[in-house]
Amino acid sequence: MHEGGYRIERDRNDKLVFRRPDGTLVDAPPVDLTSDVVELNRQVGLVIGDTTSVALWSGERLDYAMAVDALLFGYSPPPKHAA
């Protein structure tokens, strides 16, 4: 699947099985994937729309100085919610 050596196979029931590089099975996710994915996303505050995957990049060269400044000074952690 990736250069990390993970594999995807099909079992006897034609279901997908995920294996680590050492061959052990990757556990199933804790979420029932037959549920409504949109509702699951809403429950965790994730909103995915028709423009979510649209890049805001026009192909220009990366301005490294601006990128480093943004990393150093532009990040503000989200406020902590009162319990």
CORWOUR-V895182 format. One record per pair of residues at least 24 apart in sequence whose ideal C-beta (glycine too) atoms are under 7 Angstrom apart, sorted by the first residue. I is the first residue (numbers start at 1). J is the second residue. Records with the same first field share a line. If there is no record, write none. Layout:
I = J / J
This chain:
none
